[in-house]
Each structure stands twice: as structure tokens, then as C-alpha cells.
């Protein structure tokens, strides 16, 4: 990691209105350091410069923390203690590991069909001592029971995705694992209007939140979705 990474991280947290203890900030940097090491041989992400990883991966994922906790915009605090989060197609455990570090009372399950990516999340849990981060090497299917690696998964209260397929694919693949009042959170760049017109029947957009990612010029959005038939959120 760059020498100024701790200071840049502290500045990003301040800009996002987040308060995170020093030990948790060190875990965020530890995640990126391990990702950079693995990426040299395992090709987990196209971003190879550690300084760029800090912004494009860490800060980008940190930008969703406050919106997910904001009951006024999100319908409820999706990162409350006891929540079960499914990171679909987690890649470098993003955003899963960031959520697990920032919300230690949440159980985060990273699922990826690529063995080396699930192995990375497993190693990350071991090296950083993240007992609330779980890695699963499995493929999600919209029309068949969950694979054995996922059959003991508790009902998912929030499914998240970042750079994973279309909204319809994300929802259909995760739906068999969702709790009755479960919600979806998709990290996107430009607002994907065509995808929003193709949502599965019975699912609607509950919020489209523009994200301001520190030190990033690109447009970013967080889309929150839920079942139309779900009981009203508190």
C-alpha cells in the first residue's frame, strides 16, 4: 500500500461521514494489501496499482455504508446487527469484506463460482480474523435448489452485487436464498434505465441513490430493490 494510504483512508471516511476505529481502518488496508499480493499471481481484479485499488475498490465500497444504514432512504438499516448479507459474485471480496469490517454484527457470505476468488475470501477471513466473513465456492441457479455449499445458509436479508451482470440476473439468481422481506442492493455506474425496465415481475426499485466516492470522478449509483408484495418496511 502507498505510504499515504492511512491518511487518504481517514480523509475518505471523513468525507463519507463514517466513523471507524483505527483497528478497523487497518483491516481495510490489510484487505487491499492481501488483494494486491494475490492479484500478482491469481488475477482477481483488473486494477493492479495499489493506489488505484484504494479508490476504485475500498472507497467505492465504503460509499454504500451510510446509504445502507439510512432507514429514511433505504427503508431500514440493512447493516443492523443480525443481518445476513449475500455478496453475489464477490470477486476480491468486494463489497463483502468492506461490509464485514464496517459492520461486525452482520454475517457476510461471499459467493463466487470461481474457485480462486472463493479461496481469496477464505484466506482473507483467516489472515484478518474476520469471523463474520464467510466464503462459498458455488454457483447460483435461478431454477434449481441451492448447491450443497449454500444449503445451510440462513435466509438472506440483503443481497449485494458490484459489477455483476444485469439487475434481472442478480435478482433471479439470489431469489431462492432470500428472506421474505429480503432486499437487493446493486452497485452500478451510470443509472441503468434499460435494466430497470426489465426487472422481474413482483420486484420494484425502492431507491436510486447517487454516490459521491471520494477521489473518484466516475458516476456511481446504489440501487435498492424489494418485492412489491413484501410487508411495509419500518
C-alpha positions in Angstrom: 0.0 0.0 0.0 1.2 3.6 -0.6 2.7 5.3 2.4 -0.1 7.9 2.4 -2.8 5.2 2.4 -3.8 5.6 6.1 -4.2 9.4 5.7 -6.1 9.0 2.5 -8.4 6.5 4.0 -9.0 8.7 7.1 -9.9 11.6 4.7 -12.3 9.4 2.7 -14.1 8.2 5.9 -14.5 11.8 7.0 -15.9 12.8 3.6 -18.4 10.0 3.7 -19.4 10.8 7.3 -18.2 7.5 8.6 -16.5 6.9 12.0 -14.4 3.8 12.1 -11.9 2.7 14.8 -8.3 2.6 14.0 -8.2 -1.2 14.1 -11.0 -1.4 11.6 -9.2 1.0 9.3 -6.1 -1.2 9.5 -8.3 -4.2 8.4 -9.5 -2.3 5.3 -5.9 -1.6 4.4 -5.0 -5.2 5.2 -7.7 -6.4 2.8 -6.2 -4.3 0.0 -2.7 -5.5 0.8 -3.7 -9.1 0.5 -5.7 -8.4 -2.6 -2.6 -6.8 -4.2 -0.4 -9.8 -3.3 -2.9 -12.4 -4.6 -3.6 -10.3 -7.7 0.0 -10.6 -8.8 -0.4 -14.3 -9.4 -4.2 -15.0 -9.4 -5.6 -12.1 -11.5 -8.5 -11.3 -9.2 -9.0 -7.7 -10.4 -8.1 -5.6 -13.5 -7.0 -2.9 -11.1 -3.3 -3.5 -10.3 -2.0 -0.3 -8.9 -2.5 -0.4 -5.1 -3.1 3.4 -5.1 -5.9 2.9 -7.6 -7.3 -0.1 -5.6 -7.6 2.2 -2.6 -10.1 4.5 -4.5 -11.7 2.1 -7.0 -12.3 -0.7 -4.6 -12.1 0.5 -1.0 -13.5 4.0 -1.2 -16.1 2.8 -3.8 -17.4 0.2 -1.4 -17.2 2.5 1.7 -19.6 4.9 -0.2 -22.5 2.5 0.2 -22.2 2.1 4.0 -24.1 5.2 5.1 -26.9 4.8 2.5 -27.5 1.1 3.6 -27.7 2.3 7.2 -30.0 5.2 6.4 -33.5 4.0 7.2 -35.1 7.1 5.7 -33.7 6.3 2.3 -33.1 2.6 2.4 -36.4 1.7 4.2 -34.4 0.2 7.2 -30.9 -0.2 8.5 -29.7 -3.0 6.2 -26.5 -3.4 8.3 -28.1 -3.8 11.7 -26.7 -6.4 14.0 -28.0 -9.8 13.0 -28.4 -9.0 9.3 -27.4 -11.7 6.8 -25.7 -10.3 3.7 -25.0 -12.2 0.5 -22.3 -10.8 -1.8 -23.1 -12.3 -5.2 -20.1 -12.8 -7.5 -17.8 -11.4 -4.8 -14.5 -11.4 -6.8 -12.0 -9.9 -4.4 -14.5 -10.0 -1.6 -15.9 -6.6 -2.7 -18.0 -5.2 -1.3 -18.4 -8.2 1.1 -15.2 -7.7 3.1 -15.7 -4.0 3.5 -19.2 -4.6 4.8 -17.9 -7.2 7.2 -15.2 -4.9 8.5 -17.5 -1.9 8.9 -20.5 -3.8 10.4 -19.0 -6.6 12.6 -22.5 -7.5 13.8 -23.5 -8.6 10.3 -22.8 -12.0 8.8 -21.5 -11.6 5.3 -21.4 -14.5 2.9 -19.3 -14.1 -0.2 -20.3 -16.4 -3.1 -18.3 -16.9 -6.3 -18.3 -19.6 -8.9 -14.6 -19.2 -9.5 -12.6 -21.3 -7.0 -9.6 -18.9 -6.7 -12.0 -16.0 -5.7 -13.7 -18.0 -3.0 -10.2 -19.1 -1.8 -9.2 -15.5 -1.5 -12.2 -14.6 0.7 -11.4 -17.7 2.8 -7.8 -16.6 3.2 -8.9 -13.1 4.0 -11.1 -14.3 6.8 -8.2 -16.3 8.2 -5.5 -13.6 8.0 -7.6 -10.7 9.2 -9.6 -12.7 11.8 -12.9 -11.7 10.2 -15.2 -14.3 11.9 -18.3 -12.7 10.3 -17.0 -13.2 6.7 -17.8 -16.5 5.1 -16.6 -17.8 1.7 -18.6 -20.1 -0.5 -17.4 -21.7 -3.8 -20.7 -22.2 -5.5 -22.8 -21.2 -8.5 -26.2 -19.7 -8.1 -29.1 -21.0 -10.2 -32.5 -19.4 -10.7 -34.4 -22.6 -11.3 -32.9 -25.3 -9.1 -32.2 -25.8 -5.3 -29.0 -24.2 -3.9 -25.8 -26.1 -4.3 -24.6 -28.0 -1.2 -22.2 -25.3 -0.2 -25.2 -22.9 0.3 -27.9 -25.2 1.7 -27.2 -24.2 5.3 -27.2 -20.5 4.6 -29.6 -18.6 6.8 -32.3 -16.6 5.0 -30.6 -13.6 3.3 -31.8 -10.2 4.4 -29.7 -8.2 1.9 -28.1 -9.4 -1.3 -25.4 -7.1 -2.8 -23.7 -7.0 -6.1 -20.9 -5.0 -7.7 -20.1 -5.3 -11.4 -22.2 -8.4 -11.6 -24.5 -8.9 -14.6 -27.8 -7.3 -15.1 -30.3 -6.4 -12.3 -32.6 -9.1 -13.5 -29.9 -11.7 -13.4 -28.8 -10.6 -9.9 -32.3 -10.8 -8.5 -33.2 -14.2 -10.2 -30.0 -15.9 -9.1 -30.2 -14.8 -5.5 -34.0 -15.0 -5.0 -34.0 -18.7 -3.8 -31.8 -17.7 -0.9 -33.7 -14.5 0.2 -35.7 -14.0 3.3 -39.4 -12.9 2.9 -38.5 -9.3 3.5 -35.1 -9.5 1.9 -33.9 -6.7 -0.3 -31.3 -6.2 -3.0 -28.6 -3.6 -3.3 -26.8 -3.2 -6.7 -23.8 -1.0 -7.1 -23.8 0.5 -10.6 -22.1 3.2 -12.6 -24.5 5.2 -14.8 -28.1 4.6 -13.9 -29.1 1.6 -16.0 -32.5 2.6 -17.3 -32.9 -0.4 -19.7 -32.2 -2.8 -16.8 -34.7 -1.1 -14.6 -37.4 -1.7 -17.3 -36.6 -5.4 -17.3 -36.9 -6.1 -13.5 -38.5 -9.5 -12.7 -42.2 -9.4 -12.0 -43.0 -8.5 -8.4 -39.8 -6.6 -7.8 -39.6 -2.8 -7.8 -36.9 -0.1 -7.3 -37.3 1.4 -3.9 -34.4 3.9 -4.1 -31.8 5.1 -6.6 -29.0 6.8 -4.6 -26.3 8.8 -6.3 -22.9 8.1 -4.6 -20.1 10.6 -4.1 -17.0 8.4 -4.0 -14.0 10.3 -2.5 -11.2 10.9 -5.1 -13.3 9.4 -7.9 -14.8 11.3 -10.8 -16.9 8.5 -12.3 -20.6 8.4 -11.7 -21.8 5.8 -9.2 -25.2 4.7 -8.0 -26.6 2.4 -5.4 -29.9 0.8 -6.4 -32.2 -0.7 -3.7 -34.9 -3.1 -4.7 -37.5 -5.1 -2.9 -40.6 -7.3 -3.6 -43.8 -5.4 -4.2 -45.6 -7.9 -2.0 -43.2 -7.5 0.9 -44.7 -6.0 4.1 -44.1 -2.3 4.5 -40.6 -1.7 5.9 -40.3 0.0 9.2 
